[in-house]
């Protein structure tokens, strides 16, 4: 885990605190927590659960945006923060 990943995790938790009751269902909050927790403790993008966490958060962010419950910008920022909790994906 790096300090950048820990900071991203902190931003995710702050977003949940700030937005949870008004903008997220309890099940959505839990999905975000689960993905963030999983990614924070992964040592590679191929670690068990990492791909599922990335895919689940991508699906949730798309849903929040498409249903116009969140703005595109806000949903993407949350998705970026959750993704930043995880290990860096090396591009070839």
N, CA and C atoms as an extended XYZ file, in Angstrom:
276
Properties=species:S:1:pos:R:3:atomname:S:1:resname:S:1:resid:I:1 pbc="F F F"
N         0.847       -1.165        0.000 N   UNK     1
C         0.000        0.000        0.000 CA  UNK     1
C         0.900        1.237        0.000 C   UNK     1
N         0.489        2.255       -0.725 N   UNK     2
C         1.247        3.505       -0.782 CA  UNK     2
C         0.440        4.626       -0.141 C   UNK     2
N         1.094        5.737        0.112 N   UNK     3
C         0.374        6.872        0.695 CA  UNK     3
C        -0.674        7.414       -0.274 C   UNK     3
N        -0.402        7.347       -1.574 N   UNK     4
C        -1.379        7.805       -2.558 CA  UNK     4
C        -2.638        6.941       -2.511 C   UNK     4
N        -2.455        5.647       -2.348 N   UNK     5
C        -3.608        4.743       -2.261 CA  UNK     5
C        -4.383        4.987       -0.975 C   UNK     5
N        -3.676        5.213        0.123 N   UNK     6
C        -4.338        5.501        1.395 CA  UNK     6
C        -5.107        6.820        1.317 C   UNK     6
N        -4.550        7.811        0.643 N   UNK     7
C        -5.247        9.089        0.482 CA  UNK     7
C        -6.504        8.921       -0.368 C   UNK     7
N        -6.412        8.118       -1.422 N   UNK     8
C        -7.590        7.852       -2.262 CA  UNK     8
C        -8.669        7.171       -1.430 C   UNK     8
N        -8.271        6.236       -0.604 N   UNK     9
C        -9.215        5.544        0.275 CA  UNK     9
C        -9.901        6.547        1.212 C   UNK     9
N        -9.130        7.464        1.747 N   UNK    10
C        -9.697        8.501        2.611 CA  UNK    10
C       -10.713        9.360        1.871 C   UNK    10
N       -10.426        9.689        0.612 N   UNK    11
C       -11.383       10.477       -0.178 CA  UNK    11
C       -12.672        9.703       -0.408 C   UNK    11
N       -12.554        8.400       -0.657 N   UNK    12
C       -13.739        7.570       -0.860 CA  UNK    12
C       -14.583        7.550        0.413 C   UNK    12
N       -13.954        7.348        1.545 N   UNK    13
C       -14.698        7.297        2.805 CA  UNK    13
C       -15.352        8.642        3.118 C   UNK    13
N       -14.669        9.741        2.795 N   UNK    14
C       -15.258       11.068        3.000 CA  UNK    14
C       -16.467       11.250        2.088 C   UNK    14
N       -16.364       10.820        0.858 N   UNK    15
C       -17.496       10.907       -0.063 CA  UNK    15
C       -18.674       10.112        0.481 C   UNK    15
N       -18.408        8.928        0.990 N   UNK    16
C       -19.487        8.128        1.566 CA  UNK    16
C       -20.123        8.843        2.757 C   UNK    16
N       -19.318        9.446        3.594 N   UNK    17
C       -19.846       10.190        4.741 CA  UNK    17
C       -20.686       11.376        4.287 C   UNK    17
N       -20.213       12.084        3.274 N   UNK    18
C       -20.881       13.294        2.808 CA  UNK    18
C       -22.146       13.007        2.003 C   UNK    18
N       -22.147       11.936        1.231 N   UNK    19
C       -23.216       11.710        0.262 CA  UNK    19
C       -24.127       10.535        0.584 C   UNK    19
N       -23.749        9.720        1.528 N   UNK    20
C       -24.393        8.421        1.686 CA  UNK    20
C       -25.900        8.465        1.853 C   UNK    20
N       -26.398        9.129        2.824 N   UNK    21
C       -27.834        9.066        3.111 CA  UNK    21
C       -28.674        9.672        1.984 C   UNK    21
N       -28.200       10.736        1.405 N   UNK    22
C       -28.990       11.438        0.403 CA  UNK    22
C       -28.859       10.868       -1.009 C   UNK    22
N       -27.732       10.294       -1.336 N   UNK    23
C       -27.467        9.949       -2.736 CA  UNK    23
C       -27.137        8.500       -3.025 C   UNK    23
N       -26.996        7.683       -1.991 N   UNK    24
C       -26.626        6.287       -2.213 CA  UNK    24
C       -27.475        5.363       -1.363 C   UNK    24
N       -27.902        4.276       -1.963 N   UNK    25
C       -28.589        3.236       -1.210 CA  UNK    25
C       -27.571        2.513       -0.332 C   UNK    25
N       -28.045        1.878        0.717 N   UNK    26
C       -27.141        1.149        1.622 CA  UNK    26
C       -26.344        0.091        0.860 C   UNK    26
N       -26.978       -0.589       -0.072 N   UNK    27
C       -26.273       -1.619       -0.848 CA  UNK    27
C       -25.194       -1.004       -1.734 C   UNK    27
N       -25.431        0.191       -2.246 N   UNK    28
C       -24.434        0.871       -3.071 CA  UNK    28
C       -23.250        1.322       -2.213 C   UNK    28
N       -23.550        1.830       -1.024 N   UNK    29
C       -22.479        2.214       -0.105 CA  UNK    29
C       -21.598        1.011        0.205 C   UNK    29
N       -22.227       -0.126        0.444 N   UNK    30
C       -21.459       -1.328        0.775 CA  UNK    30
C       -20.612       -1.785       -0.402 C   UNK    30
N       -21.143       -1.693       -1.607 N   UNK    31
C       -20.360       -2.064       -2.795 CA  UNK    31
C       -19.117       -1.189       -2.916 C   UNK    31
N       -19.271        0.095       -2.644 N   UNK    32
C       -18.137        1.017       -2.719 CA  UNK    32
C       -17.112        0.677       -1.643 C   UNK    32
N       -17.577        0.427       -0.439 N   UNK    33
C       -16.657        0.047        0.650 CA  UNK    33
C       -15.928       -1.253        0.325 C   UNK    33
N       -16.673       -2.233       -0.151 N   UNK    34
C       -16.068       -3.529       -0.469 CA  UNK    34
C       -15.003       -3.394       -1.549 C   UNK    34
N       -15.331       -2.665       -2.617 N   UNK    35
C       -14.361       -2.486       -3.702 CA  UNK    35
C       -13.133       -1.742       -3.211 C   UNK    35
N       -13.347       -0.679       -2.446 N   UNK    36
C       -12.218        0.115       -1.933 CA  UNK    36
C       -11.331       -0.709       -1.017 C   UNK    36
N       -11.945       -1.466       -0.111 N   UNK    37
C       -11.179       -2.320        0.806 CA  UNK    37
C       -10.372       -3.361        0.043 C   UNK    37
N       -11.031       -4.017       -0.891 N   UNK    38
C       -10.354       -5.051       -1.677 CA  UNK    38
C        -9.159       -4.469       -2.418 C   UNK    38
N        -9.379       -3.352       -3.094 N   UNK    39
C        -8.312       -2.765       -3.901 CA  UNK    39
C        -7.170       -2.225       -3.053 C   UNK    39
N        -7.490       -1.648       -1.915 N   UNK    40
C        -6.452       -1.075       -1.061 CA  UNK    40
C        -5.421       -2.125       -0.645 C   UNK    40
N        -5.874       -3.349       -0.407 N   UNK    41
C        -4.973       -4.381        0.100 CA  UNK    41
C        -4.459       -5.332       -0.972 C   UNK    41
N        -4.774       -5.075       -2.240 N   UNK    42
C        -4.241       -5.879       -3.339 CA  UNK    42
C        -2.815       -5.434       -3.661 C   UNK    42
N        -1.978       -6.399       -4.018 N   UNK    43
C        -0.624       -6.040       -4.405 CA  UNK    43
C        -0.431       -6.019       -5.916 C   UNK    43
N        -1.445       -6.474       -6.649 N   UNK    44
C        -1.390       -6.392       -8.112 CA  UNK    44
C        -2.817       -6.357       -8.659 C   UNK    44
N        -2.969       -5.838       -9.875 N   UNK    45
C        -4.308       -5.787      -10.464 CA  UNK    45
C        -4.891       -7.176      -10.727 C   UNK    45
N        -4.039       -8.197      -10.695 N   UNK    46
C        -4.493       -9.568      -10.924 CA  UNK    46
C        -4.735      -10.332       -9.629 C   UNK    46
N        -4.604       -9.650       -8.497 N   UNK    47
C        -4.825      -10.304       -7.201 CA  UNK    47
C        -6.281      -10.772       -7.105 C   UNK    47
N        -6.523      -11.820       -6.330 N   UNK    48
C        -7.894      -12.313       -6.174 CA  UNK    48
C        -8.848      -11.189       -5.760 C   UNK    48
N        -9.903      -11.044       -6.509 N   UNK    49
C       -10.918      -10.052       -6.210 CA  UNK    49
C       -10.718       -8.703       -6.865 C   UNK    49
N        -9.501       -8.393       -7.294 N   UNK    50
C        -9.229       -7.062       -7.844 CA  UNK    50
C       -10.028       -6.792       -9.115 C   UNK    50
N        -9.994       -7.715      -10.037 N   UNK    51
C       -10.735       -7.506      -11.291 CA  UNK    51
C       -12.232       -7.357      -11.040 C   UNK    51
N       -12.761       -8.170      -10.133 N   UNK    52
C       -14.182       -8.074       -9.794 CA  UNK    52
C       -14.492       -6.722       -9.154 C   UNK    52
N       -13.605       -6.250       -8.299 N   UNK    53
C       -13.814       -4.951       -7.648 CA  UNK    53
C       -13.797       -3.827       -8.672 C   UNK    53
N       -12.827       -3.854       -9.596 N   UNK    54
C       -12.766       -2.839      -10.647 CA  UNK    54
C       -14.046       -2.874      -11.492 C   UNK    54
N       -14.469       -4.061      -11.887 N   UNK    55
C       -15.661       -4.194      -12.726 CA  UNK    55
C       -16.921       -3.745      -11.997 C   UNK    55
N       -17.051       -4.111      -10.729 N   UNK    56
C       -18.242       -3.746       -9.976 CA  UNK    56
C       -18.343       -2.238       -9.792 C   UNK    56
N       -17.243       -1.598       -9.475 N   UNK    57
C       -17.305       -0.156       -9.261 CA  UNK    57
C       -17.576        0.558      -10.579 C   UNK    57
N       -17.033        0.050      -11.670 N   UNK    58
C       -17.301        0.644      -12.981 CA  UNK    58
C       -18.795        0.557      -13.305 C   UNK    58
N       -19.386       -0.586      -13.028 N   UNK    59
C       -20.816       -0.771      -13.278 CA  UNK    59
C       -21.652        0.178      -12.407 C   UNK    59
N       -21.305        0.300      -11.141 N   UNK    60
C       -22.049        1.168      -10.234 CA  UNK    60
C       -21.934        2.628      -10.652 C   UNK    60
N       -20.748        3.075      -11.009 N   UNK    61
C       -20.539        4.459      -11.424 CA  UNK    61
C       -21.340        4.756      -12.689 C   UNK    61
N       -21.331        3.834      -13.614 N   UNK    62
C       -22.119        3.999      -14.848 CA  UNK    62
C       -23.609        4.115      -14.511 C   UNK    62
N       -24.080        3.265      -13.595 N   UNK    63
C       -25.489        3.288      -13.190 CA  UNK    63
C       -25.865        4.630      -12.546 C   UNK    63
N       -25.029        5.118      -11.628 N   UNK    64
C       -25.315        6.393      -10.963 CA  UNK    64
C       -25.404        7.537      -11.962 C   UNK    64
N       -24.549        7.501      -12.958 N   UNK    65
C       -24.534        8.545      -13.976 CA  UNK    65
C       -25.712        8.417      -14.947 C   UNK    65
N       -25.941        7.207      -15.442 N   UNK    66
C       -27.006        6.993      -16.432 CA  UNK    66
C       -28.395        7.259      -15.865 C   UNK    66
N       -28.590        7.003      -14.587 N   UNK    67
C       -29.891        7.258      -13.963 CA  UNK    67
C       -30.009        8.704      -13.494 C   UNK    67
N       -28.944        9.482      -13.720 N   UNK    68
C       -28.879       10.900      -13.374 CA  UNK    68
C       -29.053       11.156      -11.875 C   UNK    68
N       -28.718       10.159      -11.072 N   UNK    69
C       -28.703       10.365       -9.626 CA  UNK    69
C       -27.466       11.141       -9.228 C   UNK    69
N       -26.397       10.964       -9.986 N   UNK    70
C       -25.157       11.712       -9.804 CA  UNK    70
C       -24.794       12.322      -11.149 C   UNK    70
N       -24.107       13.452      -11.110 N   UNK    71
C       -23.604       14.009      -12.365 CA  UNK    71
C       -22.498       13.097      -12.895 C   UNK    71
N       -22.279       13.168      -14.166 N   UNK    72
C       -21.185       12.402      -14.788 CA  UNK    72
C       -19.853       12.718      -14.105 C   UNK    72
N       -19.613       13.990      -13.883 N   UNK    73
C       -18.356       14.433      -13.295 CA  UNK    73
C       -18.170       13.863      -11.885 C   UNK    73
N       -19.201       13.946      -11.072 N   UNK    74
C       -19.110       13.461       -9.688 CA  UNK    74
C       -18.949       11.948       -9.653 C   UNK    74
N       -19.695       11.245      -10.495 N   UNK    75
C       -19.603        9.785      -10.547 CA  UNK    75
C       -18.206        9.354      -10.987 C   UNK    75
N       -17.663       10.024      -12.007 N   UNK    76
C       -16.314        9.687      -12.473 CA  UNK    76
C       -15.261        9.958      -11.404 C   UNK    76
N       -15.438       11.051      -10.657 N   UNK    77
C       -14.482       11.370       -9.589 CA  UNK    77
C       -14.486       10.270       -8.524 C   UNK    77
N       -15.673        9.795       -8.153 N   UNK    78
C       -15.742        8.695       -7.190 CA  UNK    78
C       -15.096        7.443       -7.768 C   UNK    78
N       -15.396        7.125       -9.011 N   UNK    79
C       -14.793        5.961       -9.650 CA  UNK    79
C       -13.281        6.063       -9.713 C   UNK    79
N       -12.783        7.257      -10.006 N   UNK    80
C       -11.332        7.466      -10.048 CA  UNK    80
C       -10.708        7.256       -8.674 C   UNK    80
N       -11.391        7.750       -7.637 N   UNK    81
C       -10.860        7.584       -6.281 CA  UNK    81
C       -10.856        6.110       -5.859 C   UNK    81
N       -11.930        5.395       -6.175 N   UNK    82
C       -11.956        3.964       -5.821 CA  UNK    82
C       -10.864        3.231       -6.584 C   UNK    82
N       -10.737        3.506       -7.860 N   UNK    83
C        -9.698        2.877       -8.681 CA  UNK    83
C        -8.306        3.201       -8.135 C   UNK    83
N        -8.110        4.430       -7.657 N   UNK    84
C        -6.809        4.847       -7.129 CA  UNK    84
C        -6.472        4.142       -5.821 C   UNK    84
N        -7.449        3.491       -5.193 N   UNK    85
C        -7.162        2.694       -4.000 CA  UNK    85
C        -6.356        1.445       -4.363 C   UNK    85
N        -6.437        1.042       -5.613 N   UNK    86
C        -5.818       -0.200       -6.047 CA  UNK    86
C        -4.416       -0.019       -6.592 C   UNK    86
N        -3.811       -1.154       -6.918 N   UNK    87
C        -2.466       -1.131       -7.475 CA  UNK    87
C        -2.465       -0.520       -8.861 C   UNK    87
N        -1.359        0.073       -9.214 N   UNK    88
C        -1.209        0.710      -10.520 CA  UNK    88
C        -1.162       -0.362      -11.596 C   UNK    88
N        -1.918       -0.129      -12.651 N   UNK    89
C        -1.908       -1.029      -13.795 CA  UNK    89
C        -0.796       -0.563      -14.721 C   UNK    89
N         0.154       -1.460      -14.990 N   UNK    90
C         1.261       -1.137      -15.875 CA  UNK    90
C         0.824       -1.309      -17.328 C   UNK    90
N         1.029       -0.253      -18.124 N   UNK    91
C         0.699       -0.314      -19.542 CA  UNK    91
C         1.908       -0.816      -20.318 C   UNK    91
N         1.660       -1.669      -21.272 N   UNK    92
C         2.768       -2.229      -22.054 CA  UNK    92
C         3.197       -1.306      -23.146 C   UNK    92
